[in-house]
Amino acid sequence: MTLIVVILLIVVGYFILSMITSYSSFSSSKVSTSITKLNTKTLLPVTSTYSFTFSIWIYINNFYKRYSDGQQLLQHIISTGLPSPPPEQMFFLTLDMNSNILNITIGQGSYKIPVNTVPLQTWVSIIVTVINGNSVDIYINGKLFKTVVPPPPLQFWYGTAVSPDFKDVIKNTDPTTFKTLTDAGQEMRHMFDRRTNSYIDVNAYLFKYNDNDDFKIEVQVNPEFSQDTAREYAGKYAIVIGRLPKALRRHVKTVWIHNGKQPFGGGNNNILIHVEQGDDYIKNGILEEIIIHEGSHASLDHLYANDPNWINSQQKDNAYISTYAKDFPRIEDIAESFLAYFAYTYRKDRITSNTYNRIISTIPTRINFFDSQNLDMSPYTKSSPSPPGPIALPEALYLLPAGSITVGGYNLLDGYISTTFDNKSIGPQEAWNIYSSGSGSGSGSGSGVSDFFDKYKIRFAFVKDDVELSSLDI
């Protein structure tokens, strides 16, 4: 009897060891993060490649809801190329905090993967593997959930303002209508600061902007700067604002300028600027396009967002100029579409024929809507229209750039994450092995042993004539 038990233990031990050692399906090129809180930003170095795999274990304690103008915000779990990646180098994995939907944005298309049963307080395995830059397999808990193919031609920009295809629509050498900037002392002002995501009351430096159209704007600068530096930033951005079409300057009443590397904002007759972010926009050659986007929020949203004719235009087009507009149709579609309208109608010589054709093929009814509003677009004049031509599709869906992937770092997510990257694609068996290993789950030991016993039970049974007399599960 003792001999039988010893033999059984040897067999079971061998089985467990072989199972555990078989789980390592990633190559030696893998890069991993340790288990970390989702609200703690970490960087995962990656290499440039068309084929790669992210294996993500995520544990959500709780979902928090957050709204902006009635819209839920997507919470980034993994992101690359922020804040303004080229469209072929985007990779975002986000959670919709209102409905527990996992979203994957990759390359020139955005793919919402509805995992409606993302559970709380348990580890979930998510594997995203890209094959030759042209197809994406998504595995949930070791099983193939969806295969994605290259995007259709009508969904090809993440955001118009951040796309290289629009970056010369207005250049920093173009004329400006800005005329004078006058010091107006210091007074208390109520300003929004995206660094704290809240309004602050500060004794702001004030400057009076005036342009050739006699529009007057109060530029309010955070006193974290010296007065001379505040004046320098106010003048720098006044020149850029002066390059906006008259229709986008008409309703801008204030400009807020802060330090920090946070996205710009627009709305409520205001443009929000963070100067470190502005430096990035300048480096990427898209500052003027960003200001067009925010100027559209400030001057057009309140006029047209609820206009039945605008809503009808959206419905008739049945497509969006960008995935950003598609994700937030009520609050971003006007700003996203207006830049495309402006490029198509007034700056045809600044965009390629392919971009020109994509615009009119995607949002023709919106183009007509903006035209019908008789907006004063001075100092710009209309370009001569061209007949639509064919649209060239991208050769590859995605190229992962060398650099770093940001994992976590958004404080509205309560949970933990462990991420592994490998610069090769994998198949179903390898995906199942990764999930079965439990790597990254459990207490974080990473040994695989405790995870094995969490997933499997071993039964010792006494059998006579194929009938189980008694058993013991461990």
Secondary structure as GFF3:
##gff-version 3
##sequence-region A 1 474
A	DSSP	alpha_helix	2	21	.	.	.	ID=ss1
A	DSSP	beta_strand	31	32	.	.	.	ID=ss2
A	DSSP	beta_strand	36	37	.	.	.	ID=ss3
A	DSSP	beta_strand	42	46	.	.	.	ID=ss4
A	DSSP	beta_strand	52	63	.	.	.	ID=ss5
A	DSSP	beta_strand	67	68	.	.	.	ID=ss6
A	DSSP	beta_strand	71	72	.	.	.	ID=ss7
A	DSSP	beta_strand	74	80	.	.	.	ID=ss8
A	DSSP	three_ten_helix	87	89	.	.	.	ID=ss9
A	DSSP	beta_strand	91	96	.	.	.	ID=ss10
A	DSSP	beta_strand	101	106	.	.	.	ID=ss11
A	DSSP	beta_strand	109	113	.	.	.	ID=ss12
A	DSSP	beta_strand	123	131	.	.	.	ID=ss13
A	DSSP	beta_strand	135	140	.	.	.	ID=ss14
A	DSSP	beta_strand	143	148	.	.	.	ID=ss15
A	DSSP	three_ten_helix	164	166	.	.	.	ID=ss16
A	DSSP	beta_strand	178	193	.	.	.	ID=ss17
A	DSSP	beta_strand	198	211	.	.	.	ID=ss18
A	DSSP	beta_strand	216	221	.	.	.	ID=ss19
A	DSSP	alpha_helix	227	241	.	.	.	ID=ss20
A	DSSP	alpha_helix	246	249	.	.	.	ID=ss21
A	DSSP	beta_strand	254	258	.	.	.	ID=ss22
A	DSSP	beta_strand	265	267	.	.	.	ID=ss23
A	DSSP	beta_strand	270	274	.	.	.	ID=ss24
A	DSSP	alpha_helix	275	283	.	.	.	ID=ss25
A	DSSP	alpha_helix	287	299	.	.	.	ID=ss26
A	DSSP	alpha_helix	301	304	.	.	.	ID=ss27
A	DSSP	alpha_helix	308	317	.	.	.	ID=ss28
A	DSSP	alpha_helix	323	327	.	.	.	ID=ss29
A	DSSP	alpha_helix	333	346	.	.	.	ID=ss30
A	DSSP	three_ten_helix	348	350	.	.	.	ID=ss31
A	DSSP	alpha_helix	353	362	.	.	.	ID=ss32
A	DSSP	alpha_helix	364	372	.	.	.	ID=ss33
A	DSSP	beta_strand	403	407	.	.	.	ID=ss34
A	DSSP	beta_strand	413	422	.	.	.	ID=ss35
A	DSSP	alpha_helix	428	437	.	.	.	ID=ss36
A	DSSP	alpha_helix	449	455	.	.	.	ID=ss37
A	DSSP	beta_strand	459	464	.	.	.	ID=ss38
A	DSSP	beta_strand	467	473	.	.	.	ID=ss39
###
